[in-house]
């Protein structure tokens, strides 16, 4: 049975649903409380899977709906609260309450904030008979407690009025009626500001998540059981056990727990027994409704959000949903959510090629982005995905063309070359190319020493070093010749003297000038001055040349984008988007059959970079590269990935495309995508 939330409200006699080209039509209503709209959307999707075209849902208050469903102006809704709505159904009305979705699960009652309750000992609605207590909750200045109650037209409003009269509170408490949502939002704001609050609410409802009973607020018991005459049969059920935030257990809430049930025109159900059978089965757990209600508030409650929440719930419970549909009408099993009545079922054979993160094979099981996606798509079609491994795209294409496989996946980029042999679904992912190269952090001391000598060997440094040595030798000989006869710092014997002179030449040129050997004669001092000036220039030029060469070599070792690939050895994979792209920028790539071969070439230093599909390279660098490899720069050159399907199987392609679009519109695809690639990836 449909488990529905929302409380208290409340065209010709309905016969066989009118039929259009899209299937029989069912007219759905929903209540004026938006916490029940989620269930209405779930019901709409279920009816469409059963083969009906849903008209609506149209919003009605309680009295309006029960009058319309009795006359056949609408066929059904999923928001009947009983016994609260008993008053709306005449004994002879053509109205049927279908099953019981929630048995005593819908609670209602009165609440005050915990702080005021503790400070003044308030535990019972009857405490408000004391004017001094009642004025604590007076926000409009009339001396009466303001009890935020139900919207006009809701059935709960008359029960609240009955309670105020029965407990003698009409002189100290007034029910504030209006649009419930802004009233309760104002109440929550007041509670958080530390002000006293008094209000009515129900479960399931998002309010109990905002103001938690037993934490933020407490239940108020009623002085004794009392209900309007039309609910008198339920008066013994107003004691409810196990309620958090109540002073006693069981708690005298003053309200009987309600059953939430679907309500439909009896003639319509007689003419459409599959709908009756469906409504008798469907259950949406209370916790799921409460969670959706909370999401609806936090996400803004756009109509598209509510429809998406319903679609996500259907998707998350597909096995159960298919069982409901199968039981209601075996001929409708597998009807998709868009109303397509093409029968499905059985196995979807999938030829998968391992390519992380699209397809990952570990511990004898498959995972990965496309693996999860194909399972969702198969479930949407009422099928079971049966995955087996192949090694190449060629094998996938051959298996699909021979009918061995229905679908091929594994990060297959849509390229003109492949389109000649196989068809593709709408893109399952839009991405681009990326560059993988060695990480700077992976260079050890040996690599850096090798880089230093490589820089020297590949520059002008060797001949500059020769010029430097020659200049030092000339200066050494000149100073020896000028100073050897009268300066003991320069020994006369050539072998000893030339070494002392060489030492003087180096330290003077480098401006170190320790002073242990100095020129004493005038000619020697003139030479020293000239050599200091000239040597400074020679030494500075030599130093600058080394620094420049090392810097240039370091820059040449860095790759930060496609512009840096020119003149380098770059690997890519055969028939990939990278193979098409690299020649377009003047690079003849090293082409390999599989990406693992490209990784090996990069690891061994046979190539300087790998250009391939960005998701694959990003995943390899972060999960398998051991920190030795990085992807650099932004992704470039758009690449689209699709599921491979036989060109002659247009029906399967259409159904998969519709299922994929359904996942995208529901938001399920976005969560799957972000789980594998992050929310910022394209």
ABEGO torsion letter per residue (X at the ends): XBBBBEBBBXXEBBBBBBBBAAEBBBBBBBBABAAAAAAAAAAAAAAAAAGBBBBOBBBBBAAAAAAAAAAGABABBAABBOAAAAAABBAABBBBBBEBABBGABBBEBBBBAAAAAAAGBABAAAAABAAAAAAABAAGAGBBBBBBBBBGBAAAAAAAAAAAAAGAAAABBBBBEBAAAAAAAAAAAAAAGBBBBBBBBOBBAAAAABBBGAABBBBBBABBBBBAAAAAAAAAABBBGBBGBABOBBBAGBBBBBBBBBBBAAAAAABAAAAAAAAABBBBAAAAAAAAAAAAAAGGBAAAAAAAAAAAAAAAAAAAAAAAAAABAAABGBBAAGBABBBEEBBBBBBBBBOAABBBBGGBBBEAAAAAAAAAAAAAGBBBBBBBBABAAAAAAAAAAGABABBBGGBBBBAAAAAABBBBBBABBBBBBBBBBBAAABBAAAAAAAAAAAAAABAAAAAAAAAAAAAAAAAAAAAAAAAAABAABBABAAAAAAAAAAAAAAAAAGAGAGABBBABAAAAAAAAAAAAAAAAAAAAAAAAAAAAAAAAAAAABBAEAAAABGBBBBBBBGBAAAAAAAAAGBBBBBBABAAAAAAAAAAGABABBBBBAAAAAAAAAAAAGGABBBBEBBBGBBBBBBBBBAABAAAAAAAAAAAAAAAAAGAAAAAAAAAAEAABX
